[in-house]
Amino acid sequence: MKHLQCLIADDEPIARQILEGYIKDVPQLRLVASCKNAFEVIEMLQKEPIDLLFLDINMPKLSGLSLLKTLQRGPKVIITTAYPEYAVAGFELSVTDYLLKPFSLERFLQAVLKVQKDEEALPENEVNPIAHSAKTIFVKSDKKILRLNLDAITHVEAYGNYIKVYEQNMVLTPQTLSEFLERLPQHFLRIHKSFAINFDQLKLIDGNQVLLQNDIKIPIGKSYRKKVLQYIENN
């Protein structure tokens, strides 16, 4: 499978860091450079073969859209921006996808898969390992974006319209438990209406509760017990 040579263009350091982390987590992607403005992008495009450009729109001196208009032939482009009003203009310039900040790793992977399918003409039903490569996840918490290690997450607790994610510390983030589980690998399983656990952190099951590696006890909901036992039998 071909590796995609990637270039980031964004004037915001935290936005570049997030994209750099996402790219690092995907074996099929290789980051060539991370640029702060359009002129650095132009310089890199002249030096290196680039397959995929992650492009912010609002950059100093020369905007992302203005840069696109100057490129007669160039890499595939995924726009990354906080401004939805530029979507139409972006697609008129034949961008592959339009990611609205803040976007999840799952949404990032969907955009990259579009590029891969264009590049390699992958069948719709082909299983691509890119979708199983995530080792971290980004969440919003107290006006910050935190990167969490999936292996270190022990369990997740529903808390109204928020959830509590227990990694090294507890992180409170504004999303529902169901929404969060959609972004997680299959070994994260809901075992109660208010709890989901990382089964890689499971130590034992004692009656109607589980004991995790950190000796935290989590109840198993009556309606979830069959699902838990089926998971254990199949794994």
Secondary structure, 3 states (H helix, E strand, C coil): CCCEEEEEECCCHHHHHHHHHHHHHCCCEEEEEEECCHHHHHHHHHHCCCCEEEECCCCCCCCHHHHHHHCCCCCEEEEEECCHHHHHHHHHCCCCEEEECCCCHHHHHHHHHHHHHHHHCCCCCCCCHHHHCCCEEEEEECCEEEEEEHHHCCEEEEECCEEEEECCCEEEECCCHHHHHCCCCCCEEEEECCEEEEHHHEEEEECCEEEECCCCEEECCHHHHHHHHHHHHHC
